[in-house]
């Protein structure tokens, strides 16, 4: 009796392993799908409103407010020396 139960268990073991591998693969693919939502976050340029990922943008701290500029707008920084227009 014990031998037949052992054989029964061993005949099912590969299928149980296969199911476990499928389950792990399913969980892993689900975790990978959740990642691009974070990476896809974009920031709009304060000057030209163009959108870019975080490493493409440059932060400029102006009067306590942090503004995001793209690299093209950040290089020729507009100087706040416009006192003559006031
Ligand atoms: Zn820009």
PDB file of the backbone (N, CA, C, O) and the ligand in Angstrom, with CONECT records:
HET     ZN  A 101       1
ATOM      1  N   UNK A   1       0.829  -1.211   0.000  1.00  0.00           N
ATOM      2  CA  UNK A   1       0.000   0.000   0.000  1.00  0.00           C
ATOM      3  C   UNK A   1       0.859   1.253   0.000  1.00  0.00           C
ATOM      4  O   UNK A   1       0.609   2.190  -0.760  1.00  0.00           O
ATOM      5  N   UNK A   2       1.891   1.264   0.874  1.00  0.00           N
ATOM      6  CA  UNK A   2       2.756   2.434   0.984  1.00  0.00           C
ATOM      7  C   UNK A   2       3.499   2.674  -0.323  1.00  0.00           C
ATOM      8  O   UNK A   2       3.693   3.820  -0.728  1.00  0.00           O
ATOM      9  N   UNK A   3       3.921   1.579  -0.996  1.00  0.00           N
ATOM     10  CA  UNK A   3       4.656   1.733  -2.254  1.00  0.00           C
ATOM     11  C   UNK A   3       3.774   2.380  -3.321  1.00  0.00           C
ATOM     12  O   UNK A   3       4.226   3.240  -4.077  1.00  0.00           O
ATOM     13  N   UNK A   4       2.524   1.958  -3.372  1.00  0.00           N
ATOM     14  CA  UNK A   4       1.645   2.518  -4.402  1.00  0.00           C
ATOM     15  C   UNK A   4       1.388   4.011  -4.140  1.00  0.00           C
ATOM     16  O   UNK A   4       1.297   4.795  -5.084  1.00  0.00           O
ATOM     17  N   UNK A   5       1.273   4.400  -2.880  1.00  0.00           N
ATOM     18  CA  UNK A   5       1.088   5.808  -2.537  1.00  0.00           C
ATOM     19  C   UNK A   5       2.329   6.612  -2.905  1.00  0.00           C
ATOM     20  O   UNK A   5       2.231   7.748  -3.370  1.00  0.00           O
ATOM     21  N   UNK A   6       3.531   5.995  -2.687  1.00  0.00           N
ATOM     22  CA  UNK A   6       4.775   6.678  -3.030  1.00  0.00           C
ATOM     23  C   UNK A   6       4.856   6.916  -4.529  1.00  0.00           C
ATOM     24  O   UNK A   6       5.224   7.998  -4.986  1.00  0.00           O
ATOM     25  N   UNK A   7       4.495   5.859  -5.299  1.00  0.00           N
ATOM     26  CA  UNK A   7       4.539   6.006  -6.764  1.00  0.00           C
ATOM     27  C   UNK A   7       3.531   7.054  -7.225  1.00  0.00           C
ATOM     28  O   UNK A   7       3.803   7.823  -8.147  1.00  0.00           O
ATOM     29  N   UNK A   8       2.379   7.079  -6.586  1.00  0.00           N
ATOM     30  CA  UNK A   8       1.343   8.063  -6.914  1.00  0.00           C
ATOM     31  C   UNK A   8       1.880   9.479  -6.696  1.00  0.00           C
ATOM     32  O   UNK A   8       1.678  10.379  -7.512  1.00  0.00           O
ATOM     33  N   UNK A   9       2.582   9.643  -5.548  1.00  0.00           N
ATOM     34  CA  UNK A   9       3.134  10.956  -5.231  1.00  0.00           C
ATOM     35  C   UNK A   9       4.225  11.359  -6.203  1.00  0.00           C
ATOM     36  O   UNK A   9       4.278  12.517  -6.619  1.00  0.00           O
ATOM     37  N   UNK A  10       5.084  10.447  -6.571  1.00  0.00           N
ATOM     38  CA  UNK A  10       6.195  10.776  -7.473  1.00  0.00           C
ATOM     39  C   UNK A  10       5.725  11.044  -8.891  1.00  0.00           C
ATOM     40  O   UNK A  10       6.358  11.802  -9.626  1.00  0.00           O
ATOM     41  N   UNK A  11       4.605  10.420  -9.280  1.00  0.00           N
ATOM     42  CA  UNK A  11       4.095  10.666 -10.631  1.00  0.00           C
ATOM     43  C   UNK A  11       3.501  12.074 -10.728  1.00  0.00           C
ATOM     44  O   UNK A  11       3.433  12.659 -11.810  1.00  0.00           O
ATOM     45  N   UNK A  12       3.078  12.602  -9.594  1.00  0.00           N
ATOM     46  CA  UNK A  12       2.491  13.948  -9.595  1.00  0.00           C
ATOM     47  C   UNK A  12       3.524  15.039  -9.337  1.00  0.00           C
ATOM     48  O   UNK A  12       3.285  16.208  -9.638  1.00  0.00           O
ATOM     49  N   UNK A  13       4.690  14.653  -8.772  1.00  0.00           N
ATOM     50  CA  UNK A  13       5.690  15.651  -8.388  1.00  0.00           C
ATOM     51  C   UNK A  13       6.115  16.553  -9.551  1.00  0.00           C
ATOM     52  O   UNK A  13       6.184  17.768  -9.366  1.00  0.00           O
ATOM     53  N   UNK A  14       6.408  16.003 -10.760  1.00  0.00           N
ATOM     54  CA  UNK A  14       6.819  16.890 -11.862  1.00  0.00           C
ATOM     55  C   UNK A  14       5.753  17.914 -12.216  1.00  0.00           C
ATOM     56  O   UNK A  14       6.070  19.054 -12.554  1.00  0.00           O
ATOM     57  N   UNK A  15       4.477  17.506 -12.138  1.00  0.00           N
ATOM     58  CA  UNK A  15       3.403  18.446 -12.473  1.00  0.00           C
ATOM     59  C   UNK A  15       3.286  19.542 -11.424  1.00  0.00           C
ATOM     60  O   UNK A  15       3.002  20.696 -11.745  1.00  0.00           O
ATOM     61  N   UNK A  16       3.509  19.167 -10.156  1.00  0.00           N
ATOM     62  CA  UNK A  16       3.463  20.177  -9.082  1.00  0.00           C
ATOM     63  C   UNK A  16       4.594  21.177  -9.273  1.00  0.00           C
ATOM     64  O   UNK A  16       4.408  22.382  -9.107  1.00  0.00           O
ATOM     65  N   UNK A  17       5.795  20.651  -9.631  1.00  0.00           N
ATOM     66  CA  UNK A  17       6.948  21.520  -9.888  1.00  0.00           C
ATOM     67  C   UNK A  17       6.664  22.442 -11.075  1.00  0.00           C
ATOM     68  O   UNK A  17       6.963  23.636 -11.033  1.00  0.00           O
ATOM     69  N   UNK A  18       6.084  21.872 -12.131  1.00  0.00           N
ATOM     70  CA  UNK A  18       5.756  22.647 -13.332  1.00  0.00           C
ATOM     71  C   UNK A  18       4.791  23.785 -12.992  1.00  0.00           C
ATOM     72  O   UNK A  18       4.935  24.916 -13.457  1.00  0.00           O
ATOM     73  N   UNK A  19       3.794  23.438 -12.156  1.00  0.00           N
ATOM     74  CA  UNK A  19       2.830  24.461 -11.736  1.00  0.00           C
ATOM     75  C   UNK A  19       3.488  25.560 -10.928  1.00  0.00           C
ATOM     76  O   UNK A  19       3.170  26.738 -11.092  1.00  0.00           O
ATOM     77  N   UNK A  20       4.409  25.171 -10.052  1.00  0.00           N
ATOM     78  CA  UNK A  20       5.114  26.164  -9.228  1.00  0.00           C
ATOM     79  C   UNK A  20       5.942  27.097 -10.106  1.00  0.00           C
ATOM     80  O   UNK A  20       5.968  28.308  -9.886  1.00  0.00           O
ATOM     81  N   UNK A  21       6.629  26.516 -11.117  1.00  0.00           N
ATOM     82  CA  UNK A  21       7.458  27.333 -12.014  1.00  0.00           C
ATOM     83  C   UNK A  21       6.576  28.311 -12.793  1.00  0.00           C
ATOM     84  O   UNK A  21       6.940  29.473 -12.976  1.00  0.00           O
ATOM     85  N   UNK A  22       5.417  27.835 -13.248  1.00  0.00           N
ATOM     86  CA  UNK A  22       4.482  28.712 -13.963  1.00  0.00           C
ATOM     87  C   UNK A  22       4.034  29.852 -13.057  1.00  0.00           C
ATOM     88  O   UNK A  22       3.942  31.003 -13.485  1.00  0.00           O
ATOM     89  N   UNK A  23       3.757  29.517 -11.803  1.00  0.00           N
ATOM     90  CA  UNK A  23       3.291  30.526 -10.839  1.00  0.00           C
ATOM     91  C   UNK A  23       4.370  31.592 -10.618  1.00  0.00           C
ATOM     92  O   UNK A  23       4.083  32.789 -10.604  1.00  0.00           O
ATOM     93  N   UNK A  24       5.623  31.132 -10.445  1.00  0.00           N
ATOM     94  CA  UNK A  24       6.737  32.070 -10.218  1.00  0.00           C
ATOM     95  C   UNK A  24       6.934  32.940 -11.455  1.00  0.00           C
ATOM     96  O   UNK A  24       7.142  34.148 -11.340  1.00  0.00           O
ATOM     97  N   UNK A  25       6.867  32.327 -12.642  1.00  0.00           N
ATOM     98  CA  UNK A  25       7.039  33.089 -13.884  1.00  0.00           C
ATOM     99  C   UNK A  25       5.925  34.121 -14.026  1.00  0.00           C
ATOM    100  O   UNK A  25       6.162  35.242 -14.475  1.00  0.00           O
ATOM    101  N   UNK A  26       4.719  33.739 -13.644  1.00  0.00           N
ATOM    102  CA  UNK A  26       3.574  34.649 -13.733  1.00  0.00           C
ATOM    103  C   UNK A  26       3.779  35.849 -12.814  1.00  0.00           C
ATOM    104  O   UNK A  26       3.525  36.988 -13.208  1.00  0.00           O
ATOM    105  N   UNK A  27       4.243  35.591 -11.581  1.00  0.00           N
ATOM    106  CA  UNK A  27       4.463  36.676 -10.617  1.00  0.00           C
ATOM    107  C   UNK A  27       5.594  37.581 -11.107  1.00  0.00           C
ATOM    108  O   UNK A  27       5.518  38.801 -10.957  1.00  0.00           O
ATOM    109  N   UNK A  28       6.644  36.993 -11.690  1.00  0.00           N
ATOM    110  CA  UNK A  28       7.782  37.791 -12.157  1.00  0.00           C
ATOM    111  C   UNK A  28       7.382  38.692 -13.322  1.00  0.00           C
ATOM    112  O   UNK A  28       7.783  39.854 -13.375  1.00  0.00           O
ATOM    113  N   UNK A  29       6.586  38.156 -14.262  1.00  0.00           N
ATOM    114  CA  UNK A  29       6.175  38.974 -15.403  1.00  0.00           C
ATOM    115  C   UNK A  29       5.250  40.089 -14.947  1.00  0.00           C
ATOM    116  O   UNK A  29       5.258  41.182 -15.514  1.00  0.00           O
ATOM    117  N   UNK A  30       4.444  39.810 -13.915  1.00  0.00           N
ATOM    118  CA  UNK A  30       3.565  40.858 -13.389  1.00  0.00           C
ATOM    119  C   UNK A  30       4.383  41.977 -12.756  1.00  0.00           C
ATOM    120  O   UNK A  30       4.056  43.154 -12.905  1.00  0.00           O
ATOM    121  N   UNK A  31       5.462  41.601 -12.041  1.00  0.00           N
ATOM    122  CA  UNK A  31       6.316  42.604 -11.416  1.00  0.00           C
ATOM    123  C   UNK A  31       7.020  43.460 -12.447  1.00  0.00           C
ATOM    124  O   UNK A  31       7.209  44.658 -12.235  1.00  0.00           O
ATOM    125  N   UNK A  32       7.416  42.850 -13.582  1.00  0.00           N
ATOM    126  CA  UNK A  32       8.106  43.605 -14.620  1.00  0.00           C
ATOM    127  C   UNK A  32       7.155  44.575 -15.309  1.00  0.00           C
ATOM    128  O   UNK A  32       7.562  45.660 -15.725  1.00  0.00           O
ATOM    129  N   UNK A  33       5.871  44.180 -15.430  1.00  0.00           N
ATOM    130  CA  UNK A  33       4.910  45.059 -16.089  1.00  0.00           C
ATOM    131  C   UNK A  33       4.617  46.281 -15.229  1.00  0.00           C
ATOM    132  O   UNK A  33       4.251  47.334 -15.751  1.00  0.00           O
ATOM    133  N   UNK A  34       4.775  46.148 -13.917  1.00  0.00           N
ATOM    134  CA  UNK A  34       4.477  47.266 -13.026  1.00  0.00           C
ATOM    135  C   UNK A  34       5.588  48.306 -13.071  1.00  0.00           C
ATOM    136  O   UNK A  34       5.358  49.453 -12.687  1.00  0.00           O
ATOM    137  N   UNK A  35       6.787  47.944 -13.526  1.00  0.00           N
ATOM    138  CA  UNK A  35       7.932  48.863 -13.509  1.00  0.00           C
ATOM    139  C   UNK A  35       7.787  50.049 -14.474  1.00  0.00           C
ATOM    140  O   UNK A  35       8.014  51.184 -14.056  1.00  0.00           O
ATOM    141  N   UNK A  36       7.411  49.833 -15.768  1.00  0.00           N
ATOM    142  CA  UNK A  36       7.454  50.948 -16.718  1.00  0.00           C
ATOM    143  C   UNK A  36       6.575  52.130 -16.310  1.00  0.00           C
ATOM    144  O   UNK A  36       6.807  53.244 -16.780  1.00  0.00           O
ATOM    145  N   UNK A  37       5.587  51.928 -15.461  1.00  0.00           N
ATOM    146  CA  UNK A  37       4.740  53.041 -15.032  1.00  0.00           C
ATOM    147  C   UNK A  37       5.566  54.076 -14.277  1.00  0.00           C
ATOM    148  O   UNK A  37       5.319  55.276 -14.404  1.00  0.00           O
ATOM    149  N   UNK A  38       6.536  53.629 -13.501  1.00  0.00           N
ATOM    150  CA  UNK A  38       7.390  54.557 -12.760  1.00  0.00           C
ATOM    151  C   UNK A  38       8.370  55.250 -13.701  1.00  0.00           C
ATOM    152  O   UNK A  38       8.585  56.458 -13.600  1.00  0.00           O
ATOM    153  N   UNK A  39       8.968  54.480 -14.622  1.00  0.00           N
ATOM    154  CA  UNK A  39       9.970  55.032 -15.526  1.00  0.00           C
ATOM    155  C   UNK A  39       9.309  56.012 -16.501  1.00  0.00           C
ATOM    156  O   UNK A  39       9.928  56.983 -16.936  1.00  0.00           O
ATOM    157  N   UNK A  40       8.039  55.741 -16.838  1.00  0.00           N
ATOM    158  CA  UNK A  40       7.343  56.566 -17.826  1.00  0.00           C
ATOM    159  C   UNK A  40       6.937  57.926 -17.301  1.00  0.00           C
ATOM    160  O   UNK A  40       6.363  58.728 -18.038  1.00  0.00           O
ATOM    161  N   UNK A  41       7.229  58.200 -16.026  1.00  0.00           N
ATOM    162  CA  UNK A  41       6.868  59.502 -15.475  1.00  0.00           C
ATOM    163  C   UNK A  41       7.683  60.598 -16.151  1.00  0.00           C
ATOM    164  O   UNK A  41       8.906  60.495 -16.242  1.00  0.00           O
ATOM    165  N   UNK A  42       7.017  61.637 -16.620  1.00  0.00           N
ATOM    166  CA  UNK A  42       7.719  62.686 -17.351  1.00  0.00           C
ATOM    167  C   UNK A  42       7.528  64.024 -16.643  1.00  0.00           C
ATOM    168  O   UNK A  42       6.590  64.209 -15.867  1.00  0.00           O
ATOM    169  N   UNK A  43       8.424  64.935 -16.923  1.00  0.00           N
ATOM    170  CA  UNK A  43       8.352  66.272 -16.355  1.00  0.00           C
ATOM    171  C   UNK A  43       8.280  67.270 -17.505  1.00  0.00           C
ATOM    172  O   UNK A  43       8.975  67.118 -18.509  1.00  0.00           O
ATOM    173  N   UNK A  44       7.450  68.276 -17.360  1.00  0.00           N
ATOM    174  CA  UNK A  44       7.309  69.277 -18.407  1.00  0.00           C
ATOM    175  C   UNK A  44       8.302  70.403 -18.175  1.00  0.00           C
ATOM    176  O   UNK A  44       8.518  70.832 -17.041  1.00  0.00           O
ATOM    177  N   UNK A  45       8.903  70.876 -19.257  1.00  0.00           N
ATOM    178  CA  UNK A  45       9.848  71.984 -19.165  1.00  0.00           C
ATOM    179  C   UNK A  45       9.085  73.266 -18.836  1.00  0.00           C
ATOM    180  O   UNK A  45       8.015  73.511 -19.393  1.00  0.00           O
ATOM    181  N   UNK A  46       9.631  74.085 -17.931  1.00  0.00           N
ATOM    182  CA  UNK A  46       8.945  75.308 -17.503  1.00  0.00           C
ATOM    183  C   UNK A  46       9.006  76.381 -18.584  1.00  0.00           C
ATOM    184  O   UNK A  46       8.225  77.332 -18.550  1.00  0.00           O
ATOM    185  N   UNK A  47       9.927  76.244 -19.550  1.00  0.00           N
ATOM    186  CA  UNK A  47      10.091  77.274 -20.572  1.00  0.00           C
ATOM    187  C   UNK A  47       9.363  76.898 -21.865  1.00  0.00           C
ATOM    188  O   UNK A  47       8.603  77.702 -22.404  1.00  0.00           O
ATOM    189  N   UNK A  48       9.590  75.687 -22.358  1.00  0.00           N
ATOM    190  CA  UNK A  48       9.022  75.320 -23.652  1.00  0.00           C
ATOM    191  C   UNK A  48       7.943  74.260 -23.527  1.00  0.00           C
ATOM    192  O   UNK A  48       7.382  73.826 -24.534  1.00  0.00           O
ATOM    193  N   UNK A  49       7.637  73.826 -22.277  1.00  0.00           N
ATOM    194  CA  UNK A  49       6.577  72.859 -22.016  1.00  0.00           C
ATOM    195  C   UNK A  49       6.845  71.493 -22.649  1.00  0.00           C
ATOM    196  O   UNK A  49       5.937  70.666 -22.727  1.00  0.00           O
ATOM    197  N   UNK A  50       8.059  71.247 -23.095  1.00  0.00           N
ATOM    198  CA  UNK A  50       8.374  69.952 -23.670  1.00  0.00           C
ATOM    199  C   UNK A  50       8.524  68.937 -22.539  1.00  0.00           C
ATOM    200  O   UNK A  50       9.012  69.258 -21.455  1.00  0.00           O
ATOM    201  N   UNK A  51       8.095  67.707 -22.814  1.00  0.00           N
ATOM    202  CA  UNK A  51       8.133  66.682 -21.761  1.00  0.00           C
ATOM    203  C   UNK A  51       9.342  65.784 -21.954  1.00  0.00           C
ATOM    204  O   UNK A  51       9.711  65.432 -23.075  1.00  0.00           O
ATOM    205  N   UNK A  52       9.955  65.421 -20.820  1.00  0.00           N
ATOM    206  CA  UNK A  52      11.101  64.519 -20.881  1.00  0.00           C
ATOM    207  C   UNK A  52      11.182  63.711 -19.613  1.00  0.00           C
ATOM    208  O   UNK A  52      10.574  64.053 -18.598  1.00  0.00           O
ATOM    209  N   UNK A  53      11.942  62.630 -19.678  1.00  0.00           N
ATOM    210  CA  UNK A  53      12.129  61.824 -18.478  1.00  0.00           C
ATOM    211  C   UNK A  53      13.017  62.585 -17.487  1.00  0.00           C
ATOM    212  O   UNK A  53      13.603  63.616 -17.814  1.00  0.00           O
ATOM    213  N   UNK A  54      13.095  62.052 -16.287  1.00  0.00           N
ATOM    214  CA  UNK A  54      13.720  62.815 -15.203  1.00  0.00           C
ATOM    215  C   UNK A  54      15.202  63.102 -15.466  1.00  0.00           C
ATOM    216  O   UNK A  54      15.690  64.186 -15.146  1.00  0.00           O
ATOM    217  N   UNK A  55      15.922  62.129 -16.049  1.00  0.00           N
ATOM    218  CA  UNK A  55      17.357  62.360 -16.266  1.00  0.00           C
ATOM    219  C   UNK A  55      17.606  63.281 -17.444  1.00  0.00           C
ATOM    220  O   UNK A  55      18.744  63.692 -17.671  1.00  0.00           O
ATOM    221  N   UNK A  56      16.553  63.619 -18.211  1.00  0.00           N
ATOM    222  CA  UNK A  56      16.726  64.553 -19.320  1.00  0.00           C
ATOM    223  C   UNK A  56      16.480  65.990 -18.877  1.00  0.00           C
ATOM    224  O   UNK A  56      16.789  66.933 -19.605  1.00  0.00           O
ATOM    225  N   UNK A  57      15.922  66.151 -17.680  1.00  0.00           N
ATOM    226  CA  UNK A  57      15.563  67.487 -17.226  1.00  0.00           C
ATOM    227  C   UNK A  57      16.614  68.031 -16.245  1.00  0.00           C
ATOM    228  O   UNK A  57      17.350  67.273 -15.613  1.00  0.00           O
ATOM    229  N   UNK A  58      16.659  69.349 -16.140  1.00  0.00           N
ATOM    230  CA  UNK A  58      17.592  70.015 -15.228  1.00  0.00           C
ATOM    231  C   UNK A  58      16.765  70.813 -14.231  1.00  0.00           C
ATOM    232  O   UNK A  58      15.876  71.574 -14.614  1.00  0.00           O
ATOM    233  N   UNK A  59      17.063  70.633 -12.950  1.00  0.00           N
ATOM    234  CA  UNK A  59      16.321  71.381 -11.930  1.00  0.00           C
ATOM    235  C   UNK A  59      16.986  72.728 -11.704  1.00  0.00           C
ATOM    236  O   UNK A  59      18.207  72.818 -11.581  1.00  0.00           O
ATOM    237  N   UNK A  60      16.180  73.764 -11.652  1.00  0.00           N
ATOM    238  CA  UNK A  60      16.682  75.101 -11.375  1.00  0.00           C
ATOM    239  C   UNK A  60      15.920  75.633 -10.172  1.00  0.00           C
ATOM    240  O   UNK A  60      14.695  75.751 -10.197  1.00  0.00           O
ATOM    241  N   UNK A  61      16.668  75.955  -9.111  1.00  0.00           N
ATOM    242  CA  UNK A  61      16.051  76.467  -7.897  1.00  0.00           C
ATOM    243  C   UNK A  61      16.014  77.986  -7.971  1.00  0.00           C
ATOM    244  O   UNK A  61      17.047  78.647  -7.863  1.00  0.00           O
ATOM    245  N   UNK A  62      14.820  78.533  -8.155  1.00  0.00           N
ATOM    246  CA  UNK A  62      14.703  79.976  -8.337  1.00  0.00           C
ATOM    247  C   UNK A  62      13.697  80.531  -7.326  1.00  0.00           C
ATOM    248  O   UNK A  62      12.514  80.193  -7.372  1.00  0.00           O
ATOM    249  N   UNK A  63      14.155  81.351  -6.446  1.00  0.00           N
ATOM    250  CA  UNK A  63      13.304  81.994  -5.440  1.00  0.00           C
ATOM    251  C   UNK A  63      12.522  80.960  -4.642  1.00  0.00           C
ATOM    252  O   UNK A  63      11.329  81.123  -4.384  1.00  0.00           O
ATOM    253  N   UNK A  64      13.214  79.901  -4.261  1.00  0.00           N
ATOM    254  CA  UNK A  64      12.601  78.882  -3.410  1.00  0.00           C
ATOM    255  C   UNK A  64      11.779  77.862  -4.156  1.00  0.00           C
ATOM    256  O   UNK A  64      11.430  76.828  -3.585  1.00  0.00           O
ATOM    257  N   UNK A  65      11.453  78.114  -5.418  1.00  0.00           N
ATOM    258  CA  UNK A  65      10.639  77.175  -6.186  1.00  0.00           C
ATOM    259  C   UNK A  65      11.539  76.379  -7.114  1.00  0.00           C
ATOM    260  O   UNK A  65      12.384  76.945  -7.808  1.00  0.00           O
ATOM    261  N   UNK A  66      11.359  75.076  -7.126  1.00  0.00           N
ATOM    262  CA  UNK A  66      12.153  74.217  -8.006  1.00  0.00           C
ATOM    263  C   UNK A  66      11.444  74.117  -9.342  1.00  0.00           C
ATOM    264  O   UNK A  66      10.286  73.705  -9.399  1.00  0.00           O
ATOM    265  N   UNK A  67      12.115  74.485 -10.405  1.00  0.00           N
ATOM    266  CA  UNK A  67      11.525  74.424 -11.742  1.00  0.00           C
ATOM    267  C   UNK A  67      12.323  73.444 -12.585  1.00  0.00           C
ATOM    268  O   UNK A  67      13.529  73.273 -12.407  1.00  0.00           O
ATOM    269  N   UNK A  68      11.627  72.818 -13.494  1.00  0.00           N
ATOM    270  CA  UNK A  68      12.256  71.830 -14.371  1.00  0.00           C
ATOM    271  C   UNK A  68      12.457  72.431 -15.749  1.00  0.00           C
ATOM    272  O   UNK A  68      11.529  72.958 -16.361  1.00  0.00           O
ATOM    273  N   UNK A  69      13.700  72.338 -16.226  1.00  0.00           N
ATOM    274  CA  UNK A  69      13.996  72.804 -17.584  1.00  0.00           C
ATOM    275  C   UNK A  69      14.611  71.667 -18.374  1.00  0.00           C
ATOM    276  O   UNK A  69      15.336  70.837 -17.825  1.00  0.00           O
ATOM    277  N   UNK A  70      14.321  71.633 -19.661  1.00  0.00           N
ATOM    278  CA  UNK A  70      14.997  70.657 -20.503  1.00  0.00           C
ATOM    279  C   UNK A  70      16.417  71.165 -20.760  1.00  0.00           C
ATOM    280  O   UNK A  70      16.734  72.313 -20.450  1.00  0.00           O
ATOM    281  N   UNK A  71      17.257  70.322 -21.318  1.00  0.00           N
ATOM    282  CA  UNK A  71      18.675  70.690 -21.471  1.00  0.00           C
ATOM    283  C   UNK A  71      18.852  71.864 -22.431  1.00  0.00           C
ATOM    284  O   UNK A  71      19.768  72.671 -22.272  1.00  0.00           O
ATOM    285  N   UNK A  72      17.984  71.951 -23.411  1.00  0.00           N
ATOM    286  CA  UNK A  72      18.123  73.041 -24.388  1.00  0.00           C
ATOM    287  C   UNK A  72      17.795  74.378 -23.755  1.00  0.00           C
ATOM    288  O   UNK A  72      18.408  75.392 -24.089  1.00  0.00           O
ATOM    289  N   UNK A  73      16.825  74.390 -22.837  1.00  0.00           N
ATOM    290  CA  UNK A  73      16.429  75.649 -22.195  1.00  0.00           C
ATOM    291  C   UNK A  73      17.352  75.980 -21.032  1.00  0.00           C
ATOM    292  O   UNK A  73      17.516  77.150 -20.685  1.00  0.00           O
ATOM    293  N   UNK A  74      17.959  74.960 -20.425  1.00  0.00           N
ATOM    294  CA  UNK A  74      18.764  75.201 -19.231  1.00  0.00           C
ATOM    295  C   UNK A  74      20.132  75.771 -19.595  1.00  0.00           C
ATOM    296  O   UNK A  74      20.734  76.462 -18.774  1.00  0.00           O
ATOM    297  N   UNK A  75      20.639  75.507 -20.789  1.00  0.00           N
ATOM    298  CA  UNK A  75      21.990  75.962 -21.141  1.00  0.00           C
ATOM    299  C   UNK A  75      22.062  77.478 -21.284  1.00  0.00           C
ATOM    300  O   UNK A  75      22.924  78.087 -20.651  1.00  0.00           O
ATOM    301  N   UNK A  76      21.203  78.127 -22.084  1.00  0.00           N
ATOM    302  CA  UNK A  76      21.217  79.601 -22.080  1.00  0.00           C
ATOM    303  C   UNK A  76      20.265  80.099 -21.003  1.00  0.00           C
ATOM    304  O   UNK A  76      19.133  80.486 -21.295  1.00  0.00           O
ATOM    305  N   UNK A  77      20.728  80.089 -19.755  1.00  0.00           N
ATOM    306  CA  UNK A  77      19.862  80.474 -18.635  1.00  0.00           C
ATOM    307  C   UNK A  77      19.439  81.941 -18.789  1.00  0.00           C
ATOM    308  O   UNK A  77      20.288  82.827 -18.878  1.00  0.00           O
ATOM    309  N   UNK A  78      18.157  82.187 -18.818  1.00  0.00           N
ATOM    310  CA  UNK A  78      17.679  83.591 -18.926  1.00  0.00           C
ATOM    311  C   UNK A  78      18.037  84.352 -17.672  1.00  0.00           C
ATOM    312  O   UNK A  78      17.631  83.980 -16.571  1.00  0.00           O
ATOM    313  N   UNK A  79      18.797  85.417 -17.837  1.00  0.00           N
ATOM    314  CA  UNK A  79      19.272  86.154 -16.675  1.00  0.00           C
ATOM    315  C   UNK A  79      18.144  87.051 -16.127  1.00  0.00           C
ATOM    316  O   UNK A  79      17.415  87.687 -16.887  1.00  0.00           O
ATOM    317  N   UNK A  80      18.025  87.083 -14.803  1.00  0.00           N
ATOM    318  CA  UNK A  80      16.970  87.905 -14.186  1.00  0.00           C
ATOM    319  C   UNK A  80      17.379  89.368 -14.063  1.00  0.00           C
ATOM    320  O   UNK A  80      16.924  90.061 -13.152  1.00  0.00           O
ATOM    321  N   UNK A  81      18.237  89.851 -14.974  1.00  0.00           N
ATOM    322  CA  UNK A  81      18.735  91.237 -14.922  1.00  0.00           C
ATOM    323  C   UNK A  81      17.869  92.115 -15.826  1.00  0.00           C
ATOM    324  O   UNK A  81      18.372  92.902 -16.629  1.00  0.00           O
ATOM    325  N   UNK A  82      16.548  91.955 -15.671  1.00  0.00           N
ATOM    326  CA  UNK A  82      15.620  92.736 -16.492  1.00  0.00           C
ATOM    327  C   UNK A  82      15.037  93.890 -15.675  1.00  0.00           C
ATOM    328  O   UNK A  82      13.842  94.175 -15.739  1.00  0.00           O
ATOM    329  N   UNK A  83      15.904  94.541 -14.911  1.00  0.00           N
ATOM    330  CA  UNK A  83      15.408  95.594 -14.022  1.00  0.00           C
ATOM    331  C   UNK A  83      15.025  96.853 -14.800  1.00  0.00           C
ATOM    332  O   UNK A  83      14.295  97.702 -14.288  1.00  0.00           O
ATOM    333  N   UNK A  84      15.525  96.975 -16.058  1.00  0.00           N
ATOM    334  CA  UNK A  84      15.246  98.175 -16.828  1.00  0.00           C
ATOM    335  C   UNK A  84      13.783  98.228 -17.277  1.00  0.00           C
ATOM    336  O   UNK A  84      13.237  99.308 -17.506  1.00  0.00           O
ATOM    337  N   UNK A  85      13.142  97.032 -17.403  1.00  0.00           N
ATOM    338  CA  UNK A  85      11.762  97.003 -17.889  1.00  0.00           C
ATOM    339  C   UNK A  85      10.789  97.385 -16.765  1.00  0.00           C
ATOM    340  O   UNK A  85       9.621  97.672 -17.027  1.00  0.00           O
ATOM    341  N   UNK A  86      11.259  97.389 -15.547  1.00  0.00           N
ATOM    342  CA  UNK A  86      10.357  97.667 -14.431  1.00  0.00           C
ATOM    343  C   UNK A  86      10.023  99.153 -14.317  1.00  0.00           C
ATOM    344  O   UNK A  86       9.273  99.550 -13.425  1.00  0.00           O
TER     345      UNK A  86
HETATM  346 ZN    ZN A 101      12.615  73.557 -22.616  1.00  0.00          ZN
END
